[in-house]
Amino acid sequence: MKVTIEIDCTPEEARAALGLPDIGPLQEEILAGLGARLAEAAGQFDPEAALKAWMGASAEGVDRMTRLWKQAAAGGDKG
């Protein structure tokens, strides 16, 4: 025997029917805090400093990074 029950309700109604807590306000608070922290971090980002950290401040660092990208594009270490 096979019994199928179909319940048409919203997620909020289902949580209330099952006795689960409403975490909507908590989720909104967490997302607002996360958004504020992301905006702050984006405002402090300095692309020039990031490039200097990745490649070094010298021309040798730029040359090294260029060789790395060429090797990656070529499919591996070519010398």
N, C-alpha and C positions, 0 to 999 in steps of 0.2 A: 504494500500500500504506500502511496506517495501523497503527502500533504504539502501544499504550497500556500504560504501566507504572504500576502503583499501588503506592506504598510506604506502609505504615502504621507510623509511628513518632512518637515525641514530638519536640518541638523540640530537646531536649537530645541525643537520639540522632542527629538529622539533623545538628546542628552537629559532633558527634564524628565522624560518618561522612565529612563534608566537610572535616574538619581545621580547623574554625573554632575560635577561642578561646572559652572559657567566661567571659563577662563578668558573670555573675551576682553574684559578690562585689563587683566594682567598682560595679555598678549599685546594690547595697544600700548601699554606703558613700556614694555620691553622694546617694541619696535620704535617708539619715539626716542628712547635713550640710544638705541643703536644708530638711528638716523642722525642724532646730534653728534655722536662720536665720529661717524663717518664724515660728516660735514667738517668737523674740526680737523680731522686728519687730512682731508683733501685740501683744506686751506693752508696747512703747514707743509705740504709736499713741495719740494724744490727739485725740478727735473735736472738742473745742472749739477746739483750735489749728488743726485742718484747716479748720473752718468759718470761723474768723477769717481764715485765709490766702485762702480762696476768696472771701469776701464783704467783707472789710475789717472793721475793728473798729467802724465807725460805723453809724448807722441808715441813712445813705445807701447803704452797701454792701448792707444787707439789702433796701432798696427796689429797688436796681438788680438784685439777684438775683431778686427777686419779679417784676419786669417782664420779665426774661429768660425765666423759666419760663412766664409768661403768654403771651408772644409765641411761644414754642416750642409751647405747647399749642394756640394759635390757628392755627398753621401758617405763621408767618412774621412779618415786621416789620409791625406795625399802627400805627405812629406813634411 
